[in-house]
Amino acid sequence: MTTLPSLPPSVYVAGIASFLAAVALVLTKHWHGRFSMDGLLGVQRMHTTPTPRVGGVAIVLGVVAALVVANPERRYILGTLLIAGLPAFAFGLAEDVTKKVSVRARLMATIASGVLGWLLTDLSLTRIDVPYVDHLLSYTIVSVAFTGLAVGGVANAVNIIDGFNGLASGFVVISLGGLAAAAAIVGDADLALACMVIAASTLGFLFINWPWGKLFLGDGGSYLSGFALAWASVLLVERNGSVTAFVPLLICIHPVTEVLFSIYRRRMTQTSPGTPDRLHLHTLVMRRVVFPRLRRVYLGDPAMARLMRNPITGLVLAIMTLPAAILALLVLHSAVYAVLACLAFAVGYVTLYARLVRFHWCSPIGFIFVKPARRVDRLA
């Protein structure tokens, strides 16, 4: 077993450069704020003051700075990842600035990033450790299409959970840390350190985003971070045949389950999958768990309770990724155990969601298959 070597300068450079860029974006918001500010109107808005939503720029600059000092092999991985991620980042940043880019256009851009990654590296998912499906993935066109959809799905999933300070970026840091550890265990030090560089760059932004939300990740940042996480997962599976393809899925199980369950509940209520609402798990945790407890802690100071609900919720839900990342390292080479772990976390998600909606513990299977009209859900 190979352990991760001491961190090279590129990791520190990425974090410091991203942090300084994030500080600069905050200090110069009076210059770019007319384009970059996130207002207070909207069903999913949880902040109390207009805030720049271009934190993805800081992450990009952090990775670029790391490229300058990285050795050739790591520069290749980081460079191809950054170039392939440009469509996802560009369309997301365009939405941050114009607020006029459709959900479909952004989804197609993230899928295009996955396809571009294949064009640059000649790598795509050729196995997911599922009989018959792996045979289909032996055909290049199927493999590339599947890779594009998978990468686009993860990138959009990270964007969906980006609702509170530190939530999406904290998830990305922990997940990339899990992928880095997995790569190190199987001896792929170059991929491990590339993951650490991206995690460090995201961490540099996180120091400005959490707890007080001085700068937001934005669509550009969340799509780029999600793409980086997804593409690193592809590289881990394709470069290391002993690693089961369900390990990256386990590490990303929170946003993946969030997306699939959100699509399901919106179909059941006959609403568009792209319609924003306040019924995501992170919003329910804030309204039903975190905020009521903060009101008791800050009795007599409701303003402080409202101020703290955002960062506390983001921290709690980001940390929820840690058990999945740790467990993934224990089932690194076993598809069966990894699948069982994925199912356990998915069932746990639905069980918690049902508890928050119904105010009592109930069967997740019953909750899923009972029609909305017959439920006693109180979602307001």
C-alpha positions in Angstrom: 0.0 0.0 0.0 1.3 3.4 -1.0 0.7 6.4 1.3 0.2 10.0 0.1 3.6 11.8 0.0 4.1 15.1 1.7 2.1 17.9 -0.1 4.0 19.7 -2.8 4.0 23.5 -3.2 1.3 23.4 -5.8 -1.3 22.5 -3.2 -0.4 25.4 -0.9 -0.2 27.8 -3.9 -3.7 26.7 -5.0 -5.2 27.4 -1.6 -3.4 30.7 -1.0 -4.1 32.0 -4.6 -7.8 31.1 -4.3 -8.1 32.8 -0.9 -6.4 36.0 -2.1 -8.5 36.1 -5.3 -11.7 35.6 -3.2 -10.6 38.5 -0.9 -10.0 40.6 -3.9 -13.5 39.8 -5.4 -15.1 40.9 -2.1 -13.1 44.1 -1.8 -13.8 45.1 -5.4 -17.5 44.2 -5.4 -18.4 47.9 -5.9 -16.8 47.6 -9.3 -18.4 44.4 -10.5 -21.4 44.2 -8.3 -23.8 45.5 -10.8 -23.2 42.3 -12.7 -22.1 39.8 -10.1 -24.4 40.5 -7.1 -27.0 37.9 -5.9 -30.1 39.8 -4.8 -32.5 39.0 -2.0 -35.5 38.0 -4.2 -36.2 34.4 -4.9 -37.7 31.3 -3.3 -34.3 29.8 -2.4 -32.6 33.0 -1.1 -31.3 32.6 2.4 -28.9 35.5 2.7 -29.7 38.9 4.1 -27.5 41.2 2.0 -26.7 41.3 -1.7 -23.5 39.2 -2.2 -21.2 38.6 -5.2 -21.8 35.1 -6.7 -18.6 34.7 -8.7 -16.6 32.6 -6.3 -15.9 30.2 -9.1 -13.4 32.8 -10.5 -11.3 32.4 -7.3 -11.2 28.6 -7.7 -10.2 28.8 -11.3 -7.4 31.3 -10.4 -6.2 28.9 -7.6 -5.9 26.0 -10.0 -4.2 28.1 -12.7 -1.6 29.3 -10.0 -1.0 25.6 -9.1 -0.4 24.8 -12.8 2.5 27.2 -12.9 4.4 25.4 -10.2 3.2 21.8 -10.7 5.4 19.1 -12.2 4.6 17.9 -15.8 2.4 14.9 -15.0 0.3 16.7 -12.5 0.2 19.7 -14.8 -1.3 17.5 -17.5 -4.1 16.2 -15.2 -4.9 19.7 -13.9 -4.6 21.3 -17.3 -6.9 18.9 -19.1 -9.4 19.1 -16.2 -9.4 22.9 -16.3 -9.8 23.0 -20.1 -12.5 20.4 -20.1 -14.4 22.2 -17.4 -14.5 25.5 -19.3 -17.9 24.9 -20.9 -19.5 24.1 -17.5 -17.8 27.1 -15.9 -18.5 29.5 -18.7 -22.2 28.8 -18.9 -22.5 28.9 -15.1 -20.6 32.2 -14.9 -22.8 33.6 -17.7 -25.9 32.7 -15.5 -24.2 34.4 -12.5 -23.7 37.6 -14.5 -26.8 37.7 -16.7 -29.4 35.5 -14.8 -30.7 34.5 -18.3 -29.1 31.2 -19.1 -31.6 28.3 -19.1 -31.3 25.2 -17.0 -31.2 23.1 -20.1 -28.3 25.1 -21.6 -26.3 24.8 -18.4 -27.0 21.0 -18.3 -25.8 20.6 -21.9 -22.7 22.6 -21.1 -21.8 20.3 -18.2 -22.4 17.2 -20.5 -20.2 18.9 -23.1 -17.4 19.2 -20.5 -17.6 15.5 -19.9 -17.3 14.8 -23.7 -14.5 17.3 -24.0 -12.6 15.5 -21.2 -12.8 12.3 -23.3 -11.5 14.2 -26.4 -8.5 15.6 -24.5 -7.6 12.4 -22.6 -9.2 9.5 -24.6 -10.6 8.3 -21.3 -14.3 7.6 -20.6 -16.1 5.2 -18.3 -15.7 1.7 -19.8 -17.1 -0.1 -16.7 -19.5 0.5 -13.8 -19.2 -3.0 -12.5 -22.7 -4.0 -13.6 -23.0 -7.1 -15.9 -24.3 -6.4 -19.4 -24.0 -2.7 -18.9 -20.2 -3.0 -18.9 -20.5 -4.8 -22.2 -22.4 -1.9 -23.7 -19.8 0.5 -22.3 -17.1 -1.4 -24.4 -18.6 0.6 -27.4 -16.9 4.0 -27.5 -20.1 5.9 -28.5 -22.0 4.4 -25.6 -19.1 5.0 -23.2 -18.7 8.6 -24.1 -22.4 9.3 -24.0 -22.7 7.7 -20.6 -19.7 9.6 -19.3 -21.1 12.9 -20.5 -24.4 12.2 -18.8 -22.8 11.0 -15.6 -20.4 14.0 -15.4 -23.3 16.4 -16.2 -25.5 14.8 -13.6 -22.9 15.2 -10.8 -22.1 18.8 -11.8 -25.7 19.7 -11.6 -26.2 17.8 -8.4 -23.5 19.9 -6.7 -25.3 23.0 -8.0 -28.6 21.9 -6.5 -27.2 21.5 -3.0 -25.5 24.9 -3.1 -28.0 26.5 -0.8 -26.2 27.5 2.3 -22.8 28.9 3.3 -20.2 26.2 3.1 -22.5 23.4 2.0 -21.5 22.8 -1.6 -17.9 23.8 -1.2 -17.5 21.9 2.0 -19.0 18.8 0.3 -16.6 19.2 -2.6 -13.5 19.5 -0.3 -14.5 16.4 1.7 -15.3 14.4 -1.4 -12.1 15.4 -3.2 -10.3 14.5 -0.1 -11.9 11.0 -0.2 -11.0 10.6 -3.9 -7.4 11.7 -3.1 -7.1 9.2 -0.3 -8.5 6.4 -2.5 -6.1 7.3 -5.3 -3.2 7.3 -2.8 -4.2 3.9 -1.4 -3.9 2.3 -4.9 -0.7 4.1 -5.7 -2.0 6.8 -8.0 -0.1 9.7 -6.4 -0.5 12.1 -9.4 -4.2 11.8 -9.3 -4.3 12.1 -5.5 -2.3 15.3 -5.6 -4.4 16.7 -8.4 -7.5 16.2 -6.3 -5.7 17.9 -3.4 -4.9 20.9 -5.5 -8.6 21.3 -6.5 -9.7 20.7 -2.9 -7.2 23.3 -1.7 -8.4 25.9 -4.2 -12.0 25.2 -3.1 -10.9 25.5 0.5 -9.4 28.9 -0.2 -12.8 30.1 -1.4 -14.5 28.4 1.6 -12.7 30.5 4.1 -14.4 33.6 2.6 -17.8 31.9 2.1 -18.2 30.4 5.5 -19.5 31.4 7.9 -20.7 34.9 6.9 -21.1 34.4 3.2 -19.0 37.3 1.9 -18.7 35.6 -1.5 -20.9 32.9 -3.1 -19.8 29.9 -5.2 -22.3 30.8 -7.9 -23.3 28.6 -10.8 -19.9 28.9 -12.4 -18.2 27.7 -9.2 -20.6 24.9 -8.4 -20.6 23.6 -12.0 -16.8 23.7 -12.2 -16.4 22.1 -8.8 -19.0 19.4 -9.6 -17.3 18.7 -12.9 -13.9 18.5 -11.3 -15.3 16.0 -8.8 -17.0 13.9 -11.5 -14.0 13.9 -13.8 -11.6 12.9 -11.0 -14.0 10.1 -10.3 -13.7 9.0 -13.9 -10.0 9.1 -13.8 -9.9 7.1 -10.5 -11.9 4.3 -12.0 -10.3 4.2 -15.4 -6.7 4.6 -14.2 -7.1 2.0 -11.4 -8.8 -1.2 -12.4 -9.0 -2.5 -8.8 -11.2 0.3 -7.6 -14.9 -0.4 -7.9 -16.9 2.2 -9.9 -19.4 2.4 -7.0 -16.8 4.1 -4.7 -17.1 7.5 -6.4 -20.9 7.1 -6.4 -20.7 6.4 -2.6 -18.6 9.5 -2.1 -21.1 11.6 -4.1 -24.2 9.9 -2.7 -25.7 13.0 -1.0 -26.1 15.2 -4.1 -26.9 12.3 -6.4 -29.7 11.1 -4.1 -30.9 14.7 -3.7 -31.2 15.1 -7.5 -33.0 11.7 -8.1 -35.4 12.2 -5.2 -36.1 15.8 -6.2 -37.0 14.6 -9.8 -39.2 12.0 -8.3 -41.1 14.2 -5.9 -41.6 16.9 -8.6 -43.0 14.3 -11.0 -45.4 13.1 -8.3 -46.6 16.7 -7.7 -46.5 17.4 -11.5 -44.1 20.3 -11.3 -41.1 21.0 -13.5 -37.8 19.4 -12.4 -36.1 22.8 -13.0 -38.5 24.8 -10.8 -36.8 26.1 -7.6 -38.5 25.4 -4.3 -37.8 25.2 -0.6 -38.4 21.5 -0.2 -34.8 20.3 -0.6 -33.4 18.3 2.3 -31.0 21.2 3.3 -33.8 23.7 3.4 -36.0 21.4 5.5 -33.1 20.7 7.9 -32.7 24.4 8.4 -36.4 25.1 8.9 -37.2 22.0 11.0 -34.0 21.3 12.9 -31.4 24.1 13.0 -33.5 27.2 13.2 -35.9 26.0 16.0 -32.9 25.0 18.1 -31.1 28.3 17.4 -34.2 30.2 18.6 -34.0 28.4 21.9 -30.2 29.1 22.2 -30.6 32.7 21.3 -33.8 33.3 23.3 -34.5 37.0 23.2 -32.3 37.6 20.2 -34.2 36.4 17.1 -31.9 38.3 14.8 -28.9 36.3 15.8 -30.8 33.1 15.3 -31.7 34.1 11.8 -28.1 35.1 11.2 -26.6 31.8 12.4 -29.1 29.5 10.7 -27.4 29.7 7.3 -23.8 28.8 8.3 -24.8 26.2 10.9 -27.0 24.4 8.4 -24.3 24.5 5.7 -21.7 23.1 8.2 -24.0 20.3 9.5 -24.9 19.1 6.0 -21.4 19.3 4.6 -20.1 17.2 7.5 -22.7 14.6 6.6 -20.6 13.7 3.6 -17.7 12.6 5.8 -19.1 9.1 6.8 -19.7 8.2 3.2 -16.2 9.3 2.2 -14.6 7.3 5.0 -16.7 4.2 4.3 -15.7 4.4 0.6 -12.1 3.8 1.6 -13.1 0.6 3.4 -15.0 -0.8 0.5 -12.6 0.4 -2.2 -12.3 -3.0 -3.9 -15.7 -4.5 -3.3 -18.5 -3.6 -5.6 -21.0 -5.6 -3.5 -20.2 -3.7 -0.2 -20.1 -0.4 -2.1 -23.5 -0.9 -3.6 -24.9 -1.9 -0.2 -23.4 1.2 1.4 -24.9 3.4 -1.4 -28.3 1.9 -0.8 -28.0 2.4 3.0 -27.2 6.0 2.6 -30.0 6.5 0.0 -32.5 4.9 2.3 -31.2 7.0 5.2 -31.7 10.1 3.1 -35.4 9.3 2.3 -36.0 8.2 6.0 -34.7 11.6 7.2 -36.6 13.5 4.6 -39.9 11.6 5.6 -39.2 12.4 9.2 -38.8 16.1 8.5 -41.9 16.2 6.4 -44.3 14.1 8.6 -42.8 15.0 12.0 -42.5 11.3 13.0 -40.4 8.4 11.9 -42.0 6.2 9.2 -41.1 3.6 6.5 -39.2 5.2 3.7 -40.7 2.7 1.2 -44.2 3.7 2.3 -43.3 7.4 2.1 -42.1 7.0 -1.5 -45.0 5.1 -2.8 -47.9 6.8 -1.1 -49.5 9.3 -3.5 -49.1 13.0 -2.4 -52.8 13.5 -2.2 -53.0 10.7 0.5 -50.1 12.0 2.5 -50.2 14.0 5.6 -47.1 16.0 4.6 -46.9 19.5 6.0 -44.4 21.2 3.7 -45.2 24.8 4.3 
